[in-house]
Amino acid sequence: MSDRLAIVVPCYNEEEVLPISIPELLKVLEDLAGKQKIDRDSYLLFVNDGSRDRTWELLEEAHRKDARVCAVKLAKNCGHQSALIAGLMTVRENADMTVSIDADLQDDVSVIEDMVDAYHNGCEIVYGIRGSRKSDSFFKRTTAQGFYKFLAALGVKTVYNHADFRLMSSKALAELAQYHETNLYLRGLIPLLGLKTGEVFYERKERLAGESKYPFKKMLALAMNGITSFSVQPIRLVFQVGLFVLLICLCAAVYAFVSYLSGSVEHGWTSIILSIWFLGGVQLLAIGVIGEYIGKIYNEVKHRPLYHIETVLQSDTE
């Protein structure tokens, strides 16, 4: 018997794209099962992340028509990363391998077969990597690539041009389940598992319908979470900036003392005020960086659950 595949799809207000993505993903299951690469009991799992439109009604309707379309409904909106981990933890005991993909299907579903082949060749994790960023705007392309390079400079292990399109084996999910972090950044967490990995490359397509659920504000929050969850370099950088500012102040003090002895002291409020503003800005920046880390500690020590599942639609074979 072939291995069972589960495709996990986080959803937030995706009523426009679901009528397109559900048939597309079912076709992937049909094709792979027809080639005997996966079991015919393979299925889709959609995670409704507190959608305010008809997303859940469409999933219920699709489940009635085809039992392979399964779904879980979270009690409230928890965010993409929490919705994704909710789906992964739901399927980890009912699937031999799991592929995660966004509902808009900008990621190329045709390479799922390549991921499955890599799994059969012994890979526990297979990353879907974008060959280029032609479909992105100049701003998004520049900031995204800069972010990956910045993470690498901080010593964070990530996969360049990889988001959350990946295959994970049941063994990989079991290892991931041992991590109980509240501040989730799966793109940085999964490379820490240390299991055998593979890569497939694809070209990202335009969104099929609807609007992006990752505006600049959310992308910035995700980037900040990724940086502060996996590196203490920003705190060290604050320390280095403090030493640099202290050195400047010492040089200024020496200059002022020498000027006083030579009788050529210059009086001026501008330089004083600018110095105060500069030092104040550095102090506020330092407090902000340290506060970000303290806030993360505060969230972690409470050990609150990342999500609550309200309803589950599953097939009889699960």
C-alpha angles and dihedrals in degrees: 000000000000123000119271119247127204120191111205117204122183112210133196117170093335101147091125096053103036096078086059102037098046095060090042093054093043088054089054089055091048094050095047093045090049089055088048091239093123136024119265088237089069114125150181123251117198118193113209104209100199095296116189096204132061095291095117094045090053091049091050090050092048091049091054090053097044124018090206088073102084127173145183124208117213116216091236142354107292102168133261098283094049091046090051094050089047090057094044093050091047094056101033095097095040101050137053092211134014131203120198119204137159119256094240090068093220083141110081110256091196091075091060085087089056089051091052090049090052089050090053087051091060105272115140094191126030118189123210105219127191112238091207142348099236092132093057126088117252091254095050093043093050096045093045094051091044090052093053091049091047091052090050090051089053090053097252113148109228138147111251115242092003122127122169101309103114146121121238128186123226087256091055091049091050089055092046090052089065090068112086101182121154094198097065123198104158094181089066097033101055096056086059091066091080096211125141110286139193135190136220123189127215143159115253114233133214117275110273096220142335128033133299114270091207109075120175093271093057093043090053091049091049091049092050090048091051093050098046095040095058108026139046091193093108089061090049089048090055089053091051092048089051091054091048093051090047090053091051090049091051091050090049090050092051090048092050092049093049090047090051092052091048091048094238099114113155118212118211136144094205095070091045094050093045090051091051092049092047094050091043091053092050091049093049091048091050092048090049094052093047090045090055090058093044089051090054091051089050091053094045098050092055091062093207116173116262094224146358121222114221102179137009127202110192140161123256091249095062 
